[in-house]
Amino acid sequence: MKLDPFVVEVIRHGFSAAAEEMSLVMTRSARSPLLREAGDLSSAITDARGGLVGQGRDIPIHLGAMAYTIPELLKVVPADSLNDGDVLIYNLGALGGNHLNDVKVVRPVFVDGEIVAFAVSLAHWPDIGGTWPGSYFAKAIDTFQEAMRIPPVLIATAAGVSAPIIQLLKANVRDPEACEGDLLAQIAATKAGERRIIELCRMHGKPVFTATQARLHDLSEIEMREALRALPDGVYEGEDYLDDGGVDNAPARIHVKITIAGDEATFDLSGSCDRVSNFCNTTPFMARSAVAYAARIMSGRDMQQNMGALRPLTIITRPGSILEPGWMASVAAGNHETSMRIVDAIFRAMQDTVPRRLSAGGATTAGVLFFAEPRQNGSWRMLYEVHGGGEGARHNRPGIAATRVHLSNTSNTPVEVIEASYAIRVEQQAIRRDSGGAGRYRGGDGVVRAYRILAPSMHLTTCIERMVIPPYGMQGGQPGKPCRISLIRQGKNIAIDGKSNLVLQQGDLVTVETCGGGGYGAEAAE
């Protein structure tokens, strides 16, 4: 079909607007501060086969995985088994997923009795059962210790929401009211997406609508191939390390070998370490998501991210490795920690080839402090708190302080919300001065945040990388300072590991100091 390029652009922006509206519905109606304040959620629109065609301005690591979510789902739930009004919920990593806290709610969109698209809402639930409050258990030996596993199941049909499934989910989480509120917000978000998709299809006609979806994939493929052709052919290798989890708890290696040949590229991650002993394993879909992001940055183009852009890329992982550990492995932290190491390894491989497109190492860690406060009624109140840090410097400017970089795009929770909702007082919120690495351009500074515990007891989970291995400098720049965590109890300083679960006491003061970004370029001689 010959398509009017202006119509293609109108529909493309319509997809993006639909996804943006879905995310807005989530942030306005979700119960958990993690969703309504920090924005740990993402929305996407796919075509009838599951090819990503529209996304919100959300979290890159989520959105990259969403390119695989529906194709993998349709392998176990055939499209012809779905009906208008159906809504599915699931969180299994094997179905194009990541860690179990990231729950997907999916609605097929029908027009004239035929599926024309899927609306997908992904939200990080603050708790989804498992061994430890918050579902992050650092010493988990398998996924069953982490969280409840939800296979694809109908959470709603045209007749309404399934009360038995809601009750089953609420019975297996520690904050059932927040769980129900967040889930209903996701269902509402997919309904908003469905409404906008149907409007687009009716406005332009189903043949033009479906042909445009295919055209968008082709356009992104063309753009990615042109970008790869502009890079010099060759083999480039890079590596970076997680702080621990390797043999004898040594740093865990992430290695990439990039082969660029004409308009195609292969990213071979098979040299990465074996499955690790903590929760920093991740799924192959997370590895692909990280590669897709890094490839876009390498390209120097602001191209639309959809399934077409992935066609020229071959991504290799190794069974038994940290990036393909098997579907029973613990993966809670790999979602936002290990995926970042992949990006860092790719950037280090390409730093001498496209130095002006890359930044030095930054705060590539979620910096998670998870506080869980028990209530008298037996439920828990959850605060999943993420912390930004310093951005790596670039060839033409210093790094930004107190921000999120690369695959993350969340905010911290405002102090006023924390103190109004939890038995916690935030005693310090500041920039960690001079934590950025030196160089011709300095890395950005990290942040400092201190939490005083006011409840009789509170469970704490830490999930913070870059405590041992700091963000790297680039082109002669110096590394930034690593992260630090401290616990002051009755005047004594108690060491806290970056990946731990412990019980806090009333009066404890927990302080996190996040890493600074690496510097760019050698400092000028005086």
C-alpha positions in Angstrom: 0.0 0.0 0.0 1.2 3.5 -0.9 1.1 5.5 2.4 1.0 9.2 2.8 4.1 10.0 4.9 2.2 12.7 6.7 -0.4 10.2 7.8 2.4 7.8 8.9 3.7 10.6 11.2 0.3 11.4 12.5 -0.3 7.8 13.5 3.2 7.4 14.9 2.6 10.3 17.2 -0.8 9.0 18.0 0.8 5.8 19.3 3.2 7.8 21.4 0.4 10.0 22.8 -1.7 6.9 23.6 1.2 5.5 25.6 1.8 8.8 27.3 -1.9 9.0 28.4 -1.6 5.5 29.8 1.3 6.5 32.0 -0.6 9.6 33.1 -3.6 7.5 34.1 -1.2 5.4 36.2 0.5 8.2 38.0 -2.8 9.9 38.7 -4.6 6.8 40.0 -2.0 4.4 41.5 -1.9 3.8 45.2 1.8 3.3 45.8 4.2 6.3 46.1 6.6 4.3 44.0 4.2 4.6 41.1 2.5 7.9 41.6 5.6 9.9 42.8 8.7 8.0 41.6 7.1 6.8 38.4 8.5 3.3 38.3 6.2 2.3 35.5 6.1 2.2 31.7 3.4 2.0 28.9 3.6 0.7 25.4 1.5 0.0 22.3 2.3 -3.0 20.0 0.9 -4.2 16.8 -1.2 -7.3 16.5 1.9 -9.6 16.5 3.5 -7.8 19.4 5.9 -5.6 17.6 6.5 -2.4 19.6 5.1 0.7 17.8 4.6 3.2 20.5 5.9 4.0 24.0 5.7 6.6 26.7 8.6 8.7 27.9 9.1 6.2 30.7 11.9 3.8 31.7 14.2 2.5 28.9 14.9 -0.9 30.5 11.2 -1.6 30.7 10.5 -0.4 27.2 13.3 -2.4 25.6 11.9 -5.6 27.3 8.4 -4.7 26.0 9.6 -5.4 22.5 9.6 -9.1 23.5 6.7 -9.2 26.0 3.7 -9.8 23.6 5.5 -12.1 21.1 6.5 -14.3 24.0 3.0 -14.1 25.5 1.4 -15.2 22.2 3.5 -18.3 22.2 1.5 -19.6 25.2 -1.7 -17.6 24.9 -2.8 -17.8 21.2 -4.4 -14.6 19.8 -7.4 -16.6 18.7 -8.2 -17.5 22.3 -8.6 -13.8 23.3 -11.8 -11.9 23.2 -12.8 -8.2 23.2 -12.6 -6.9 26.8 -10.0 -9.5 28.0 -7.2 -8.2 30.2 -4.3 -10.5 31.1 -1.9 -10.1 34.1 1.5 -11.9 34.4 5.1 -11.4 35.6 7.1 -14.5 34.5 10.5 -13.6 33.2 10.3 -16.3 30.5 7.5 -14.3 28.8 9.7 -11.4 27.7 10.1 -10.2 31.2 12.5 -9.0 33.8 12.2 -9.3 37.6 9.0 -10.5 39.2 8.1 -7.1 40.8 7.5 -5.8 37.3 3.9 -6.8 36.7 2.5 -6.6 33.2 -1.2 -5.9 32.4 -2.0 -6.5 28.7 -5.2 -5.7 26.8 -5.8 -6.8 23.2 -7.5 -4.1 21.2 -10.2 -5.3 18.8 -11.6 -3.5 15.8 -14.4 -5.2 13.9 -13.7 -8.4 15.7 -10.0 -8.5 14.9 -7.0 -7.7 17.1 -5.2 -4.6 15.7 -2.9 -3.8 18.7 -2.1 -4.5 22.3 -2.0 -1.9 25.1 0.6 -2.9 27.8 1.0 -1.4 31.2 4.1 -2.4 33.3 4.3 -1.3 36.9 6.8 -2.2 39.7 4.8 -3.5 42.6 6.4 -2.5 45.9 5.8 -6.0 47.2 4.8 -9.2 45.5 5.3 -11.8 48.2 8.4 -13.9 48.7 10.8 -14.3 51.6 11.4 -10.7 52.5 9.2 -7.6 52.6 9.5 -5.8 49.2 10.4 -9.1 47.4 14.2 -8.3 47.2 16.0 -11.1 49.0 19.8 -10.7 48.5 20.6 -14.3 49.4 17.8 -15.9 47.4 19.0 -19.1 45.8 16.1 -19.2 43.3 13.2 -17.2 42.1 10.7 -18.9 44.4 12.3 -17.2 47.4 11.9 -13.8 45.7 8.3 -13.4 44.9 4.9 -14.8 43.8 5.0 -16.0 40.2 2.0 -15.1 38.1 1.4 -17.0 34.8 -0.8 -15.3 32.2 -4.3 -15.2 33.6 -7.4 -13.2 32.9 -7.7 -10.4 35.4 -10.7 -8.9 33.6 -13.1 -9.7 30.8 -16.0 -7.8 29.2 -18.1 -8.8 32.2 -15.7 -7.0 34.6 -12.7 -7.5 36.9 -12.2 -11.0 38.3 -12.8 -10.8 42.0 -11.3 -14.3 42.7 -8.0 -13.4 41.0 -7.9 -10.1 42.9 -8.4 -11.9 46.1 -5.7 -14.5 45.3 -3.2 -11.7 44.6 -4.1 -9.7 47.7 -3.7 -12.9 49.8 -0.1 -13.2 48.7 1.3 -9.6 49.1 2.1 -7.7 52.2 0.2 -4.5 51.3 -3.0 -5.8 49.8 -4.8 -2.4 49.6 -2.0 -0.8 47.7 -1.7 -3.9 45.4 -5.4 -3.7 44.5 -5.2 0.1 43.9 -2.1 -0.2 41.7 -3.6 -3.1 39.7 -6.9 -1.3 39.0 -4.8 1.7 37.9 -3.0 -0.6 35.4 -6.3 -1.9 34.1 -7.6 1.6 33.7 -4.4 2.6 31.9 -4.9 -0.1 29.3 -8.5 1.0 28.8 -7.3 4.5 28.0 -4.8 3.1 25.5 -7.5 1.0 23.9 -9.7 4.0 23.4 -7.0 6.0 21.7 -6.0 3.1 19.5 -9.6 2.6 18.3 -9.9 6.3 17.6 -6.8 6.2 15.4 -7.9 3.1 13.6 -11.4 4.5 12.9 -10.0 7.8 11.8 -7.6 6.5 9.2 -9.2 3.1 8.4 -8.0 -0.3 9.4 -5.9 -1.0 6.2 -4.0 2.2 6.5 -3.6 1.7 10.3 -2.1 -1.7 10.0 0.0 -0.9 7.0 1.4 2.1 9.0 2.4 -0.2 11.8 4.5 -2.3 9.4 5.9 0.9 7.8 7.1 2.2 11.2 9.1 -1.0 11.8 10.7 -0.7 8.3 11.6 3.0 8.9 13.4 2.2 12.1 15.2 -0.7 10.5 16.4 1.6 7.7 17.6 4.2 10.2 19.5 1.7 12.3 21.1 0.2 9.3 22.2 3.6 8.0 23.6 4.4 11.5 25.6 1.1 11.6 27.0 1.7 8.1 28.4 5.0 9.3 30.5 3.2 12.0 33.8 1.7 11.0 33.7 -2.0 10.5 35.6 -3.9 13.2 35.6 -5.9 16.4 35.4 -3.9 19.7 35.6 -5.4 23.2 34.7 -3.9 26.5 34.0 -5.0 30.1 32.8 -3.7 33.4 32.1 -5.3 36.8 29.5 -5.7 39.4 30.8 -5.2 42.9 30.5 -8.8 43.9 28.8 -12.1 43.3 31.6 -13.8 41.3 33.8 -16.7 42.4 34.6 -16.3 46.1 32.4 -13.2 46.0 34.9 -11.4 43.7 33.6 -8.7 41.3 31.3 -10.2 38.6 32.5 -9.6 35.0 30.3 -8.3 32.2 32.0 -8.6 28.8 30.9 -7.7 25.3 32.5 -8.3 21.9 30.9 -6.0 19.3 31.3 -6.9 15.6 30.2 -4.3 13.1 30.0 -5.4 9.5 28.3 -3.1 7.1 24.7 -2.4 8.2 24.6 -5.1 10.9 26.1 -5.5 14.3 26.6 -8.5 16.7 26.8 -8.0 20.4 28.3 -11.1 21.9 27.9 -11.2 25.7 28.8 -14.8 26.2 32.1 -13.9 27.8 30.3 -12.6 30.9 30.6 -14.5 34.2 28.5 -17.5 35.2 25.3 -17.2 37.2 26.1 -15.3 40.4 25.4 -16.2 44.0 23.1 -13.2 44.7 20.1 -11.6 43.1 22.1 -9.8 40.3 21.3 -12.4 37.6 19.1 -11.1 34.9 17.1 -12.4 31.9 18.2 -12.5 28.3 15.4 -10.0 27.5 17.0 -7.5 29.9 20.3 -8.0 28.1 18.7 -7.3 24.8 17.0 -4.2 26.2 20.3 -2.9 27.4 22.0 -3.5 24.0 19.1 -1.9 22.1 19.5 1.3 24.3 23.3 1.4 23.8 23.0 0.8 20.1 20.7 3.9 19.8 23.2 6.0 21.7 26.1 4.7 19.5 24.1 5.7 16.4 23.9 9.3 17.4 20.3 9.4 16.2 17.1 10.1 18.0 15.3 7.2 16.3 12.0 5.7 17.4 12.5 2.6 19.4 10.4 -0.3 18.0 10.9 -3.8 16.8 12.3 -2.7 13.4 15.3 -1.1 15.0 16.3 -4.5 16.5 16.4 -6.4 13.1 20.0 -5.5 12.2 21.2 -6.5 15.7 22.3 -10.0 16.8 22.5 -10.3 20.5 24.2 -13.4 22.0 24.0 -14.6 25.6 25.3 -17.9 27.1 23.1 -20.4 29.0 24.3 -20.7 32.6 25.7 -17.1 32.6 24.6 -14.2 34.6 22.7 -13.0 31.6 21.0 -16.3 30.9 20.9 -18.1 34.3 17.7 -20.1 33.7 14.2 -19.2 34.6 14.5 -20.3 38.2 17.4 -18.0 39.1 17.0 -15.0 41.4 16.9 -11.9 39.3 15.5 -9.1 41.4 18.5 -6.7 41.2 19.6 -7.7 37.7 16.8 -5.6 36.3 18.4 -2.3 37.1 22.0 -3.2 38.2 23.3 -5.8 35.8 21.6 -4.3 32.8 23.5 -1.1 33.5 26.8 -2.9 33.5 26.0 -4.1 29.9 25.6 -0.5 28.8 28.9 0.5 30.6 30.7 -2.4 28.9 29.4 -1.4 25.5 30.4 2.3 26.1 33.9 1.2 27.2 34.2 -0.9 24.0 33.2 2.1 21.8 34.8 5.0 23.7 37.7 5.5 21.2 35.4 5.0 18.2 32.5 7.4 19.0 33.8 9.4 22.0 31.7 12.4 21.3 28.5 10.4 21.5 29.2 8.8 24.9 29.5 10.0 28.5 31.9 8.8 31.2 30.6 6.3 33.8 27.7 7.6 35.9 25.4 6.5 38.7 24.4 3.3 36.9 22.7 1.9 40.0 19.1 2.3 41.2 20.5 3.0 44.6 17.6 1.2 46.3 16.8 1.5 50.0 13.6 -0.4 50.7 11.9 0.3 54.0 9.1 -2.0 55.2 7.1 -1.0 58.2 4.9 -3.6 59.9 1.3 -2.5 60.8 -0.7 -3.7 63.8 -3.2 -5.4 61.4 -0.5 -7.7 60.0 0.0 -5.8 56.7 3.0 -3.8 55.8 3.6 -0.2 54.6 6.3 -0.2 51.9 8.7 2.6 50.8 10.8 1.6 47.8 13.2 4.5 47.5 15.6 5.0 44.6 18.4 7.5 44.5 20.1 9.4 41.7 23.7 10.3 41.5 26.2 12.0 39.3 26.1 11.8 35.5 29.4 11.1 33.7 30.9 14.1 32.0 30.9 14.4 28.2 33.3 15.8 25.6 31.8 19.3 25.8 30.3 19.7 29.3 30.5 18.6 33.0 28.1 15.9 34.2 24.8 16.8 35.8 24.5 16.3 39.6 21.7 14.4 41.3 20.1 12.7 38.3 19.3 9.3 36.8 21.3 8.0 33.8 20.8 5.6 30.9 18.2 2.9 31.6 16.6 4.6 34.5 14.0 7.4 34.5 12.5 7.5 37.9 12.3 10.2 40.6 12.9 10.0 44.3 9.9 10.3 46.6 9.4 13.9 48.0 10.4 14.3 51.6 6.9 15.6 52.4 5.3 12.4 51.1 7.7 10.2 53.0 7.2 11.9 56.3 3.4 12.1 55.9 3.1 8.4 55.0 5.8 6.6 56.9 7.3 6.5 60.4 10.5 8.0 58.9 12.0 11.5 59.2 14.4 12.6 56.5 17.1 14.5 58.3 19.3 15.4 55.4 18.9 15.9 51.6 21.9 17.4 49.9 24.4 17.3 47.1 27.4 15.2 47.8 30.0 17.9 46.9 33.2 17.0 45.0 32.1 13.4 44.5 32.4 13.7 40.7 35.6 12.7 39.0 38.2 15.2 37.9 39.0 15.9 34.3 38.8 18.5 31.6 35.1 18.3 32.4 34.2 17.0 35.9 31.6 14.3 36.6 28.4 15.3 38.3 28.0 15.0 42.0 26.0 12.4 43.8 23.4 13.0 46.6 23.2 12.5 50.3 19.9 11.4 52.0 19.5 10.4 55.7 16.5 8.6 57.1 15.7 8.5 60.9 13.6 5.5 61.9 10.6 6.5 64.1 8.8 3.2 64.2 9.6 0.5 66.8 11.1 -1.6 64.1 11.4 -1.6 60.3 12.9 -4.0 57.7 15.5 -2.6 55.3 16.7 -3.9 52.0 19.8 -2.4 50.3 20.4 -2.9 46.6 23.2 -0.5 45.6 26.1 -1.1 43.2 29.1 1.1 42.5 30.2 0.8 46.2 33.4 -1.1 45.3 34.0 -0.2 41.7 33.4 3.5 41.0 32.0 5.0 37.8 34.8 5.2 35.3 36.4 8.3 33.7 36.7 8.6 29.9 39.5 9.8 27.7 41.8 10.4 30.6 39.2 11.6 33.1 39.2 10.3 36.7 36.6 8.0 38.2 33.9 9.4 40.5 33.6 8.5 44.2 31.8 5.2 45.0 28.6 4.9 46.9 28.5 4.6 50.7 25.8 3.6 53.2 26.0 4.1 56.9 23.9 3.0 59.9 24.2 4.9 63.1 22.7 3.1 66.1 23.0 4.5 69.6 26.1 6.4 68.5 27.8 3.4 66.9 28.5 3.1 63.2 27.4 -0.3 61.9 28.6 -1.4 58.5 25.9 -2.1 55.8 26.6 -4.0 52.6 25.3 -2.8 49.3 23.1 -5.9 49.0 21.6 -6.8 52.3 18.4 -7.4 54.4 18.3 -6.3 58.0 15.9 -5.2 60.7 16.2 -1.6 61.9 15.4 -0.2 65.4 13.7 2.9 66.5 16.2 5.8 66.4 18.5 4.3 63.8 19.8 6.7 61.2 20.5 5.3 57.7 22.4 7.5 55.3 23.1 6.9 51.7 25.8 8.8 49.7 25.5 8.0 46.0 28.4 7.9 43.6 29.6 10.8 41.5 30.1 10.6 37.7 33.4 10.0 36.0 35.3 12.9 34.5 36.0 13.4 30.8 39.4 14.2 29.4 42.7 14.7 31.1 42.9 17.9 33.3 44.9 20.7 31.6 48.4 21.1 33.0 48.8 24.2 35.1 
